Amino acid sequence: MLSTLANNMFYQHYLLTENAFFYSSDKWNSNQNFSYKYESNIVNNYSYTTMSSLSFTEGYKVITLSGDSHKLFPNDYYMIIASYSSISWNSNSSEGKLSYGGAILINPTSELSLKFSDEKEKYLILIPKIFFNKNVYMINDVVVIDNPVIVDIALNISVSDEDLEYKINAIINLMKIKSLKKKVETRSEYELKKIYEFIEKNIMNNSLNLDLLSNQLFMSKSKIQKIFHDNGKKYNEVVKVLRVNLLAEKIKNNVSKTIIELCYESGFNSRTNADIQFKQVKNLTIKEYKNKLKNKAE
């Protein structure tokens, strides 16, 4: 089956970077609704992991990961991965583990590490976010998928599966059905959502801190910290990621203001502090990020 797929296809080479997926194309056969390449690379802790990638004209993709450790970065896709072995994840603002395997939905806001307890091949499903509009709402970088049908499908796919396209479409449709995809929200998740809403509304205020949150939301600081902990998050990291992402967006869209002005508008109290946190989240200094945008525009 794979040898058949490899003929007259659209060969692609992928790099998953801190901003998006980039690829170069060599050949496309209009009679096919997918493309295939035996080997592709993903940036993984400054080393390269060999893998296969399958891309459909509808926009979704399936990437075969080998090895037990991988790094993912912010992009325009919701990502689903399943494993019979344990899965653990960690980012600046989220961490967790499925000790007995399962499936997770991933939408990283910063660099996210994935680790499995075995090195068997795993299939990472990439679905464009525009497919869902407001059907999917994530307050964490990673959400455990509790719909047993989606889990079962995700655990039993492969690039040689003749029904792969139907299975991915089934996952997409199931994710759009709120009654199936949305579990009952716990009190802790509800409170975290309220905290998030307040932080996002006040992220440009450089006086934002736990004291302000506590006073405005009528919660003790210890309770707020516990809510973050119970949901696998850390207050300082959440604020840092939100401010860095806001600053990155302002730098991208504003050419009239100085970097210092944009730093203050994003809630930072100094350019130095902004530079340190920007590097931690984006793995680039502000200057490097600006140069990257400039080179891309040229």
N, C-alpha and C positions, 0 to 999 in steps of 0.2 A: 504493500500500500504506500509506504513512504517513498519507494523508488518511483512510483507512478506520480505522486505529488511533486516530486523534485523536478520533473520534466516540464519545460515551457512555463515556468513560474516567474513571479516577480520577486527577485532576490533582494533582501534587505539586511542592512547591518545596523543594529540599534545600540545606542548609548543612552542609558538612563542617567541624566545629570541632575544637578540641583535645581534646574528650572523646568525641563521638559524632555520629551523624547525627540531625538534627532535621527534621521535615517537617510541613506543614499540608495537610490533605486537603479537597477541595472536592466531589468527586462520585465515586461508585463504581457500576459496573454489575456485578451479580452473575453475568452471563452471560460475563464476561471473566475470564481467569486472569492478566491482566497489566494494568498501568496505564501511561500514557504522557503525557509533557509535552514540548512543543517546546523550551522554554527553562527552564533551571534554573541556579543559581549555586553556585560553589564558592569558598570563601575562599582567595584565592591572592595572598599577599604584599600583603595589604590592598587588593587590587583585585578586580574581579569578572570571571570568565570565563564567557561564555555557553555553555550546553551542554544536551543533551537527556538525560532519564533515563527508563529503562524499568524498572518494578518488577513482579515476579511474586509471586503469592500464596504461593508456596512459601518466599519470604523472600529470594531472591537478586535482584540488580539489575544493570543494565547502564547505565553512564553514558558518554555521548559527550563526550570532551574535545576542545576546539579550542585551538590555540596550541601553543607548544613548551615551556612551563614550567608546572609545577603543584606545589602543596604538599599533602601528605597528612598526616593526624594519627591518633593512636591511636584505634581504634574496635573494634567487635565483628565485623568482617569480615576474612576473608582476601581480598586483592585481587590480581587477575591482569590484566596488561596486556601487549600484544604490539605490536611495530612492525617494519616492514621497514627502518626507518632506525635509527641508533644510539640507544641509551637509556643515560643516565647517572643515577646517584642518589647522594644524600648526606644523611646525618643526623648527629646528635651522636655516634653510635656505629658508623656503617657507611657505606661508599662503594664505588662500583664502576661499571663501564661495559661494555655490550655494543656493541662498535664496529660490528658488522655486523648489528645487530638481533637479534630473538628474542623470548622471553617471560620474564617474571619473576613470582614470587610475592612479595607484599608483606604484611608484618605489622609496621608501624612501632611502635616503643616510644617515639618522640618525633617531633617534626616532621620530615618527610622530603621532600626536594625531588627532583622528577623533571624531566629535561630531554631533549628529543628534537632531532635534527638537522634536522627539518622541521616544518612546521605542519599537516600533514595530520591529519584526524580520527583519534582513537584511541579504543578501546573498553575502558573499565575495568570488569571483571567483579567484583562484590562477592558473596562467598559467606559466609553466617553461619558463624562458627567452630564452633558447636554441631553442624554437619553432620558434623564429622570426629572429634570426641572426641580420641583420641590417635593418629589416623592420620597427622597432620601435626605434625612437630616441627621448629621453626626455631630455630637458634642465632644467626642473623643477621636483621636487619630485612628483607633482600631475599635471595631464593634464586633463582638462575637455573634455569629449568625446562629439563631436558635430555630429557624425554620428547617425542620428535618428534611423536607423535599430538596431545598437548595443545598443543604449539606451533603445529602446523598448524591446529587448530581455532580457537585464539585469534587467529591471524593472519587468519582468514577468516570473521569474524562481522560483523554489522551489525544495527542495530535494525530494518531492513526485511526481515531474513532470516526466512522462514516457518519455518525449522528451528531458530531461535535457542534455543528452550526445550530441544530435544533435544540441541543441541550443548553447552549449559551443563551439562545432566545428565550428558552423556558425560564432560566435564571433571571433574565432581565424582566420578563413579565411578572414573575413572582415577586420581585423586589418592588414592582410598581403597585402591587395590591396591598394596601395599608393593613387590611385585616390579617394578612398572613405575615407581613414583614415586621410589623410594629408590635413589640412586646409591651407588657404593662410597665409603665414608667415607675420606678421606685421613688420613694420620698427623697432619697439621697440624690438621684439623677435629676429630679425636679428642682431641688435646691441648687444643684450645680448649674443647671440651665439658667436660673435666676441670677446667680453670681456672674455667670458668663455674660449675660445681657448687660449687667451693670458695668462690668469691666470694659466690654466693647464700647459702650456708650461714653465711658470716661477715660478711655485709653490715652487720649491726648493730654490729660491732666497729669503733670509730673509729680503732683502731690498724692496721686493714687497709691494707697497702701492698705494694709489689713485693718488699720484703725478706721479709715474712711469707710471701707466695706462693712465693718462691724456696726458702725453708727448708722449707716444708711439702710442696711438690710435687717437691722435689729437681731443680729446673731453675734455670739461671742467669737473672738478670734480663734479660740481653740476649736470651736465647732466648724468654722470655715475651713481651717486646716484639715480637720478630720474628713470633711466632705470631699476635699480634693484628694486626700489619701485614699478614701474608700473607692474613688473612681479612677485610681491609678494616675493621678495628676499632681503637679506641684505648682503652687500659686505663683512663685517667682518665675518659673519657666514659662507658664502660660502667658503672663504679662510680657515677658521678654519676646516670645515668639510673635505675639500680636503686634507689639510695637515695631519690631524689625520688619515684619511683613508690610505694615502701614508705611514705614519709612521707604522701603523698597518701591512700593507703589507710587509714593510721592516723587521719588527721584526719577522714576520712569516717566511720569506724566507732567513734571514741572521743570521748566527750563529757565524761569525768570528769578527764582529764589535761590539763595545760597544753601549749601549743605547744612550749615549751622542753623539756619532758619527752619529748614525741614526737620532737623533733629528735634528742635524744641516743639514744633507742631505735632510731632509723633509721640511726645511724652517723655523724651529723654532730657536729663538735666545738664548734659554736656556733650560735646562732640566726641570726647575721649570715651565716655561711657557708651555712647552709641556705636562707636567703632568696635569696641570690645564685644558687645552683645551681637552686633551684626556679623562679625567673624565667627562667633560661636554657633549661630543659627544657619548662616548661608555658606560658611566655609570660604568666604570672600571678604576682604575689607571693603569699605564703602567706595574707596577709590577704584579698586579692582572691579567692583560691580558697575560703576559708572563707565569705566573703560570697556567693559564687556558689552554694555548697552550701545556705546558709541560704535564699536567695531561691528556689531550686529546691524546697526542702521546703515553703515557704509557698505 
